């Protein structure tokens, strides 16, 4: 039976809406949730710092520290959720409902619950025993811009030496993931009457050349880069959206293509963007078509923590599983920029994330608490 205080926290986090989205009509702040977390942390003896995000009045990160000393362990999670379709849920997404040994609610799996579990795990320790601090980090906007994690990295203030991010991994440690680049390609030509091709310059036909060049580049990338630890062992490049022209009897004046590129660890995002630009230039040389390549999102770099790092070894011991690789992105690369070893490890299942009737299985709670307590013992007390 789970402690009433813990279940209260789990349900309360679900009850406080904190959707982040690239669409302004869905986006909302996270301050009410951050303020609730800050109060719990202060009651637990943490030193609390709320860091407002520049230029956004209602969004903030939370950095809460317990104990003193060098280095330390960071338990990190994002406070936001994706939007949802309430009519597809069997109950209110913003009510934590327990049934069938599951906690249902938006963010139960991905990943508000981890923040409550981190607090619960910390409550069993006396900070006077800590040789290194425990830090709970709660961020904003992971599901949209990752603005919260970017702000933490840009501030450059050391938080700890090891970090565990509680994204849904089925209680298995993850030490690497692919990056995410979403890029737009816009080709501009000259509209004209379709009866005479000399009256215009088709952007759509130019984009056809671009698509051939991009797909050839994809083949080259997949031939050169491979990592068998990933389920999909090669980098992927998806042609996800295209729009051009407005009528069959008009030569297409403009065409736009959006692509998604998932690079493996070791592949440099800026170098990939440069190569993409060069390949588009090559495809359209001597066509007279204007073109530009631009970012749709800032992008997330791939992440890799060395297999022989202490954090990876300890999480493998505590979970009984070898560290894995996943295709989805996290805030891990931004914490890696701060000279931290990072492992992704949480109680949820990625198959429940971003789905109607999202849930966390209750039988994952005690194993996750045991892992967290083991991490605190190892890196805050015995390290």
C-alpha positions as CSV (number, residue, x, y, z in Angstrom):
1,X,0.0,0.0,0.0
2,X,1.5,3.3,-1.0
3,X,1.8,6.2,1.5
4,X,-1.2,8.5,1.4
5,X,1.2,11.5,1.1
6,X,2.8,10.1,-2.0
7,X,-0.5,9.3,-3.7
8,X,-1.6,12.8,-2.9
9,X,1.4,14.2,-4.6
10,X,1.0,12.0,-7.6
11,X,-2.6,13.0,-8.1
12,X,-2.0,16.6,-7.4
13,X,0.7,16.9,-10.1
14,X,-1.8,15.5,-12.6
15,X,-4.5,17.9,-11.5
16,X,-2.4,21.0,-12.3
17,X,-2.5,21.5,-16.1
18,X,0.9,22.3,-17.6
19,X,0.6,21.6,-21.3
20,X,3.4,23.0,-23.5
21,X,3.0,23.2,-27.2
22,X,4.4,24.9,-30.3
23,X,0.8,26.0,-30.9
24,X,-0.1,29.1,-28.9
25,X,-3.7,27.9,-28.7
26,X,-2.6,24.8,-26.6
27,X,0.4,26.3,-24.7
28,X,0.1,27.2,-21.1
29,X,2.4,28.0,-18.2
30,X,3.9,25.7,-15.6
31,X,4.2,28.2,-12.6
32,X,1.3,26.7,-10.6
33,X,3.0,23.3,-10.7
34,X,6.4,24.7,-10.0
35,X,5.1,26.6,-7.0
36,X,3.4,23.4,-5.7
37,X,6.7,21.5,-6.1
38,X,8.6,24.3,-4.5
39,X,6.4,24.1,-1.4
40,X,6.9,20.4,-1.0
41,X,10.6,20.7,-1.4
42,X,10.9,23.4,1.2
43,X,8.8,21.3,3.6
44,X,11.3,18.5,3.0
45,X,14.3,20.7,3.9
46,X,15.5,21.5,0.4
47,X,16.9,24.9,-0.5
48,X,14.7,26.0,-3.3
49,X,15.4,28.2,-6.3
50,X,12.8,29.1,-8.8
51,X,14.4,30.2,-12.1
52,X,12.1,32.2,-14.3
53,X,12.5,31.7,-18.1
54,X,13.5,34.9,-19.8
55,X,10.7,36.5,-21.8
56,X,8.0,34.1,-20.5
57,X,6.0,35.3,-17.5
58,X,4.4,32.1,-16.5
59,X,7.1,29.5,-17.0
60,X,10.0,28.5,-14.7
61,X,12.5,25.8,-13.7
62,X,12.9,24.6,-10.2
63,X,16.3,23.7,-8.6
64,X,16.0,22.2,-5.2
65,X,19.1,21.1,-3.2
66,X,19.4,18.9,-0.1
67,X,22.7,18.7,1.7
68,X,26.0,20.3,0.8
69,X,29.3,19.4,-0.7
70,X,30.9,19.0,-4.1
71,X,29.5,17.1,-7.1
72,X,26.2,15.5,-6.2
73,X,23.2,13.6,-7.8
74,X,20.6,15.3,-9.9
75,X,17.1,13.7,-10.2
76,X,15.5,15.5,-13.2
77,X,12.1,15.7,-14.7
78,X,10.1,17.9,-16.9
79,X,6.9,19.5,-15.5
80,X,5.0,19.9,-18.8
81,X,2.9,17.5,-20.8
82,X,1.8,17.3,-24.5
83,X,-1.7,18.4,-25.4
84,X,-4.4,15.8,-25.3
85,X,-7.8,14.9,-26.7
86,X,-10.1,14.7,-23.7
87,X,-13.0,13.2,-25.7
88,X,-10.8,10.1,-26.3
89,X,-10.1,9.5,-22.6
90,X,-12.3,7.4,-20.4
91,X,-12.0,10.0,-17.6
92,X,-10.9,13.6,-17.1
93,X,-7.1,13.7,-18.2
94,X,-6.5,16.2,-15.3
95,X,-7.8,13.9,-12.6
96,X,-5.5,11.3,-11.2
97,X,-7.7,8.2,-11.1
98,X,-6.6,4.8,-9.6
99,X,-8.2,1.7,-11.1
100,X,-7.0,-1.7,-12.2
101,X,-3.7,-1.1,-10.2
102,X,-2.9,1.8,-12.5
103,X,-2.7,5.6,-11.9
104,X,-4.4,7.2,-14.9
105,X,-3.9,10.9,-15.9
106,X,-2.1,13.2,-18.3
107,X,1.6,13.1,-17.2
108,X,1.3,10.1,-15.0
109,X,3.7,8.2,-17.2
110,X,5.5,11.1,-19.0
111,X,6.6,12.2,-16.5
112,X,5.2,14.1,-13.6
113,X,5.2,11.1,-11.4
114,X,9.0,10.9,-11.3
115,X,9.2,14.2,-9.5
116,X,6.9,13.0,-6.7
117,X,8.9,9.7,-6.4
118,X,12.2,11.6,-6.2
119,X,10.8,13.6,-3.2
120,X,9.5,10.5,-1.6
121,X,12.8,8.7,-2.0
122,X,14.7,11.7,-0.5
123,X,12.4,11.8,2.6
124,X,14.0,8.6,4.0
125,X,17.4,10.2,4.4
126,X,19.0,12.7,6.9
127,X,20.8,15.4,4.8
128,X,23.4,15.6,7.6
129,X,24.7,12.2,6.3
130,X,25.2,13.6,2.8
131,X,28.8,14.0,1.6
132,X,27.4,15.3,-1.7
133,X,24.1,17.1,-2.3
134,X,20.9,15.7,-3.9
135,X,19.3,18.1,-6.4
136,X,15.8,17.8,-7.8
137,X,15.5,19.6,-11.1
138,X,12.1,20.3,-12.6
139,X,12.1,21.9,-16.0
140,X,9.7,23.7,-18.4
141,X,8.8,23.1,-22.1
142,X,10.5,19.7,-22.7
143,X,7.6,18.7,-24.9
144,X,7.9,21.7,-27.2
145,X,11.1,23.8,-27.3
146,X,13.2,22.3,-24.4
147,X,13.6,25.9,-23.4
148,X,13.8,25.0,-19.7
149,X,16.8,22.6,-20.1
150,X,18.5,25.0,-22.6
151,X,18.3,27.7,-20.0
152,X,19.8,25.5,-17.3
153,X,22.7,24.6,-19.7
154,X,23.2,28.2,-20.7
155,X,23.3,29.4,-17.1
156,X,26.3,27.1,-16.7
157,X,25.9,26.8,-12.9
158,X,27.1,23.4,-11.8
159,X,24.3,21.2,-10.5
160,X,26.0,17.9,-9.9
161,X,28.2,15.2,-11.3
162,X,25.6,12.5,-12.1
163,X,22.0,13.0,-13.4
164,X,19.1,10.7,-13.8
165,X,16.2,11.8,-15.9
166,X,13.0,9.9,-15.1
167,X,11.5,9.6,-18.6
168,X,9.6,6.4,-19.2
169,X,12.1,3.5,-19.7
170,X,10.4,0.5,-18.1
171,X,12.8,0.7,-15.1
172,X,15.7,0.1,-17.5
173,X,18.7,2.4,-17.7
174,X,19.3,4.2,-21.0
175,X,22.7,5.8,-21.8
176,X,22.2,7.0,-25.3
177,X,19.6,8.3,-27.7
178,X,19.4,9.7,-31.1
179,X,19.1,13.4,-31.8
180,X,16.2,15.3,-33.5
181,X,16.5,17.7,-36.3
182,X,13.5,19.1,-38.0
183,X,14.3,21.3,-41.1
184,X,12.4,23.1,-43.7
185,X,13.3,23.5,-47.4
186,X,11.6,26.3,-49.4
187,X,11.9,26.6,-53.1
188,X,10.7,29.7,-54.9
189,X,10.2,29.9,-58.6
190,X,7.9,31.8,-61.0
191,X,4.2,31.2,-61.4
192,X,2.8,31.3,-64.9
193,X,0.1,29.7,-67.2
194,X,0.5,26.0,-67.4
195,X,-0.1,26.0,-71.1
196,X,3.4,27.4,-71.8
197,X,6.3,26.2,-69.5
198,X,8.4,29.2,-70.6
199,X,6.1,31.6,-68.8
200,X,7.3,30.4,-65.3
201,X,9.8,28.3,-63.4
202,X,8.3,25.4,-61.4
203,X,9.2,25.3,-57.7
204,X,7.5,21.9,-57.6
205,X,9.8,20.4,-60.2
206,X,12.8,21.9,-58.4
207,X,11.6,20.3,-55.2
208,X,11.4,17.0,-57.0
209,X,15.2,17.4,-57.7
210,X,15.7,18.3,-54.0
211,X,13.8,15.2,-52.8
212,X,16.0,13.0,-55.0
213,X,19.1,14.6,-53.6
214,X,18.0,14.3,-50.0
215,X,17.0,10.7,-50.4
216,X,20.4,9.9,-51.9
217,X,22.0,11.7,-49.0
218,X,19.9,9.5,-46.6
219,X,21.3,6.4,-48.3
220,X,24.8,7.6,-47.9
221,X,24.3,8.5,-44.2
222,X,22.8,5.1,-43.5
223,X,25.7,3.3,-45.3
224,X,28.3,5.3,-43.2
225,X,26.6,5.3,-39.8
226,X,25.4,2.4,-37.9
227,X,25.0,1.5,-34.2
228,X,23.5,-2.0,-33.5
229,X,22.5,-1.0,-30.0
230,X,19.6,0.9,-31.4
231,X,16.5,-0.9,-32.5
232,X,16.7,1.1,-35.7
233,X,20.5,0.9,-36.1
234,X,20.9,3.7,-38.7
235,X,20.0,7.4,-38.7
236,X,16.6,8.0,-40.1
237,X,15.4,10.8,-42.4
238,X,11.7,11.2,-43.0
239,X,10.1,13.4,-45.7
240,X,7.1,14.4,-43.5
241,X,5.3,17.3,-45.1
242,X,5.2,19.0,-48.5
243,X,3.0,21.7,-49.9
244,X,3.4,23.6,-53.2
245,X,1.3,25.5,-55.7
246,X,-2.4,26.2,-55.7
247,X,-4.0,25.1,-59.0
248,X,-3.3,22.5,-61.7
249,X,-3.3,25.1,-64.5
250,X,-0.7,27.3,-62.8
251,X,3.0,26.7,-62.8
252,X,4.0,26.2,-59.1
253,X,5.5,29.4,-57.7
254,X,6.6,28.1,-54.3
255,X,7.0,24.7,-52.7
256,X,8.0,23.8,-49.1
257,X,9.2,20.5,-47.7
258,X,9.6,19.5,-44.0
259,X,12.0,16.7,-43.0
260,X,12.8,14.9,-39.7
261,X,16.4,13.7,-39.3
262,X,17.4,11.5,-36.3
263,X,21.2,11.3,-36.0
264,X,23.1,8.7,-34.1
265,X,25.5,9.7,-31.3
266,X,28.7,11.0,-32.8
267,X,26.9,12.8,-35.7
268,X,27.2,16.5,-35.3
269,X,23.9,18.4,-35.9
270,X,25.5,21.6,-37.2
271,X,27.6,19.6,-39.7
272,X,24.5,17.8,-40.9
273,X,22.6,21.1,-41.4
274,X,25.5,22.4,-43.4
275,X,25.6,19.3,-45.6
276,X,21.9,19.5,-46.1
277,X,22.2,23.1,-47.4
278,X,25.0,22.0,-49.7
279,X,23.0,19.2,-51.1
280,X,20.0,21.4,-51.8
281,X,22.3,23.9,-53.4
282,X,23.7,21.2,-55.6
283,X,20.2,19.9,-56.6
284,X,19.1,23.4,-57.7
285,X,22.2,24.7,-59.4
286,X,21.6,26.2,-62.8
287,X,17.8,26.1,-62.3
288,X,17.3,29.8,-61.5
289,X,15.2,28.8,-58.5
290,X,15.6,30.6,-55.2
291,X,15.8,28.4,-52.1
292,X,16.4,28.4,-48.4
293,X,17.0,25.8,-45.7
294,X,15.7,26.7,-42.2
295,X,15.1,25.2,-38.8
296,X,11.6,24.2,-37.8
297,X,12.7,23.6,-34.2
298,X,16.0,24.3,-32.4
299,X,16.8,20.6,-32.5
300,X,18.0,18.2,-29.9
301,X,21.6,16.7,-30.1
302,X,22.1,13.0,-29.8
303,X,23.3,11.8,-26.3
304,X,25.8,9.2,-25.2
305,X,27.2,8.6,-21.7
306,X,30.2,6.2,-21.7
307,X,29.3,2.6,-20.9
308,X,32.1,2.5,-18.3
309,X,30.9,5.5,-16.4
310,X,30.2,5.0,-12.7
311,X,26.6,6.1,-13.1
312,X,25.9,3.6,-15.9
313,X,27.5,0.8,-13.9
314,X,25.5,1.7,-10.7
315,X,22.2,1.9,-12.5
316,X,22.8,-1.4,-14.2
317,X,23.5,-3.0,-10.8
318,X,20.4,-1.5,-9.2
319,X,18.1,-2.4,-12.1
320,X,19.6,-5.7,-13.2
321,X,19.6,-4.6,-16.8
322,X,22.3,-3.5,-19.2
323,X,22.1,0.1,-20.3
324,X,20.2,0.5,-23.5
325,X,19.7,3.0,-26.4
326,X,16.4,4.6,-27.5
327,X,15.2,6.6,-30.5
328,X,13.3,9.3,-28.6
329,X,15.0,12.5,-27.5
330,X,15.4,13.9,-23.9
331,X,16.9,16.8,-22.0
332,X,20.0,14.6,-21.5
333,X,22.2,16.3,-24.0
334,X,21.8,19.7,-22.3
335,X,22.8,18.2,-18.9
336,X,25.8,16.4,-20.7
337,X,26.9,19.9,-21.8
338,X,27.3,20.7,-18.1
339,X,29.8,17.9,-17.6
340,X,27.4,15.5,-16.0
341,X,27.1,11.8,-16.7
342,X,23.4,11.2,-17.6
343,X,21.2,8.1,-17.5
344,X,17.6,8.1,-18.5
345,X,15.7,5.9,-16.1
346,X,12.0,6.0,-15.1
347,X,9.1,3.8,-14.1
348,X,6.8,4.5,-17.0
349,X,6.4,2.8,-20.4
350,X,6.9,4.9,-23.5
351,X,4.0,3.1,-25.1
352,X,1.7,4.9,-22.7
353,X,3.2,8.3,-23.4
354,X,1.2,10.8,-25.5
355,X,-1.7,8.4,-25.6
356,X,-5.3,8.7,-24.4
357,X,-5.7,7.0,-21.0
358,X,-2.0,7.5,-20.2
359,X,-1.2,5.6,-17.0
360,X,1.5,4.5,-14.6
361,X,1.3,0.9,-13.3
362,X,1.3,1.1,-9.5
363,X,3.6,-1.9,-9.3
364,X,6.4,0.2,-10.8
365,X,6.4,2.6,-7.8
366,X,8.2,0.5,-5.2
367,X,10.9,-0.7,-7.6
368,X,11.5,2.9,-8.7
369,X,11.7,4.1,-5.1
370,X,14.2,1.3,-4.3
371,X,16.4,2.4,-7.3
372,X,16.2,6.1,-6.3
373,X,17.2,5.3,-2.7
374,X,20.1,3.2,-4.0
375,X,21.3,6.1,-6.1
376,X,21.0,8.6,-3.2
377,X,22.9,6.2,-1.0
378,X,25.6,5.6,-3.5
379,X,26.2,9.2,-4.8
380,X,25.2,11.4,-1.9
381,X,26.3,9.4,1.1
382,X,29.0,6.9,0.1
383,X,30.6,8.6,-2.9
